[in-house]
Amino acid sequence: MSSNFSQWFWKYGYIAAVPLALLGFWVASLSDRENQSNVNPEVFAYFEKVEKDCNAEDFNHQSKACIEIIKYQQECKKFSVECNSLTFYELLKQQGFALPIYYKEGYSAK
């Protein structure tokens, strides 16, 4: 019986393993998705304003903050770097921008 199961598993087990692995990743990311859906919409409007302002700066006279923002955005294009709205928010915060609160009022991240 053990050898029959072993043969079945190696022949067809991957069919069951792939959906189980995908389900595991999905469940693991539930709290991230909930946190992301509770981000204050004003934050994204602020991101757009900052990006627009940085793009409007003369290339030869860019502010230090805009240089860091552009560098961050270029790094984010690499698959090896994890970038999301919270990391961008933290970068802007470090650069001294007056940001709105990150999460919607009354929500606390998990």
C-alpha positions as CSV (number, residue, x, y, z in Angstrom):
1,M,0.0,0.0,0.0
2,S,2.8,2.4,0.9
3,S,4.4,1.9,-2.5
4,N,1.1,2.6,-4.3
5,F,0.7,5.8,-2.4
6,S,4.3,6.8,-3.2
7,Q,3.8,6.1,-6.9
8,W,0.6,8.0,-6.9
9,F,2.1,11.0,-5.1
10,W,5.1,11.2,-7.4
11,K,2.8,10.9,-10.4
12,Y,-0.1,13.2,-9.4
13,G,0.9,14.8,-6.1
14,Y,2.2,18.0,-7.7
15,I,-1.4,18.6,-9.0
16,A,-2.5,18.8,-5.4
17,A,0.7,20.5,-4.1
18,V,0.5,23.5,-6.4
19,P,-3.0,24.7,-5.4
20,L,-2.1,24.0,-1.7
21,A,1.0,26.2,-2.0
22,L,-1.0,28.9,-3.7
23,L,-3.7,28.8,-1.0
24,G,-0.9,29.0,1.6
25,F,0.5,32.2,0.0
26,W,-3.0,33.7,-0.3
27,V,-3.8,33.1,3.4
28,A,-0.4,34.4,4.4
29,S,-1.0,37.7,2.6
30,L,-4.6,38.3,3.9
31,S,-3.5,40.7,6.6
32,D,-1.3,42.6,4.1
33,R,-4.3,43.0,1.8
34,E,-6.5,44.2,4.6
35,N,-3.9,46.7,5.8
36,Q,-3.5,47.9,2.2
37,S,-7.2,48.4,1.7
38,N,-7.3,50.6,4.8
39,V,-4.7,53.0,3.7
40,N,-5.9,56.6,3.8
41,P,-6.7,57.6,0.2
42,E,-5.1,61.1,0.9
43,V,-1.8,59.3,1.1
44,F,-2.0,58.2,-2.6
45,A,-3.0,61.7,-3.7
46,Y,0.0,63.0,-1.8
47,F,2.3,60.5,-3.5
48,E,1.1,61.7,-6.9
49,K,1.7,65.3,-5.9
50,V,5.2,64.6,-4.7
51,E,6.0,62.6,-7.9
52,K,4.6,65.4,-10.1
53,D,6.6,68.1,-8.2
54,C,9.8,66.0,-8.4
55,N,9.3,65.4,-12.1
56,A,8.8,69.2,-12.6
57,E,12.1,70.0,-11.0
58,D,15.0,70.9,-13.3
59,F,17.2,67.9,-13.6
60,N,20.4,69.9,-12.9
61,H,18.9,71.5,-9.7
62,Q,16.9,68.6,-8.2
63,S,16.4,68.7,-4.4
64,K,18.0,66.0,-2.3
65,A,14.6,64.6,-1.4
66,C,13.6,64.2,-5.1
67,I,16.9,62.6,-5.9
68,E,16.2,60.0,-3.2
69,I,12.6,59.5,-4.4
70,I,13.7,58.9,-8.0
71,K,16.5,56.5,-6.7
72,Y,13.9,54.6,-4.7
73,Q,11.6,54.3,-7.7
74,Q,14.4,53.0,-9.8
75,E,15.3,50.4,-7.1
76,C,11.7,49.3,-6.9
77,K,11.7,48.2,-10.5
78,K,14.1,45.4,-9.5
79,F,12.4,42.1,-8.4
80,S,14.8,41.7,-5.5
81,V,13.6,44.8,-3.7
82,E,10.3,44.9,-1.8
83,C,8.5,48.1,-2.4
84,N,5.0,49.1,-1.3
85,S,3.1,52.2,-0.3
86,L,4.3,51.9,3.3
87,T,8.0,51.9,2.4
88,F,7.4,54.9,0.1
89,Y,5.5,56.6,2.9
90,E,8.5,56.0,5.2
91,L,10.9,57.4,2.7
92,L,8.9,60.5,2.3
93,K,8.6,60.8,6.1
94,Q,12.5,60.5,6.4
95,Q,12.8,63.3,3.8
96,G,10.7,65.6,6.0
97,F,7.4,65.7,4.0
98,A,4.3,66.7,5.9
99,L,2.3,63.5,5.2
100,P,-1.3,62.7,6.1
101,I,-1.8,59.8,8.5
102,Y,-1.1,56.5,6.7
103,Y,-4.1,54.4,7.7
104,K,-7.8,55.5,7.7
105,E,-8.8,57.0,11.0
106,G,-9.8,54.3,13.5
107,Y,-7.9,51.5,11.8
108,S,-4.9,49.9,13.5
109,A,-2.6,47.7,11.4
110,K,-2.3,44.0,12.2
